[in-house]
């Protein structure tokens, strides 16, 4: 069982930056992948960014060039650096981890981009 706790959300103006953190209760080095999803009101949850155990990354087209996912295995933490934020980035952001057929979720952190 892996527990994931997100932090770093908040209110930011358009063009601003935020860094989300996802702290895992145990080692993340054995996970197949960790990632960030988001869900806006009335919308389906979508994958934003993922990083594999090998360090390969992938992003949804709408955030490419603006968001960066990274991991610090020593701290058992995954990050999402979000730059040049837009109002359409407003959503609850969830951390996700996968190992084999098991999948784990955090409780989510709200990101609001508004002037």
Buried (B, 14 or more C-beta within 10 A) or exposed (E): EBEBBBBBBEEBEEEBEBEBBBBBEEEBEEBEBBBBBBBBEEEEBEEBBBBBBEEEBBBBEEBEEBBBBBBEBEEBBBBBBBBEBEEEBBBBBBBBBBBEEEEBBBEBBEBBBEE
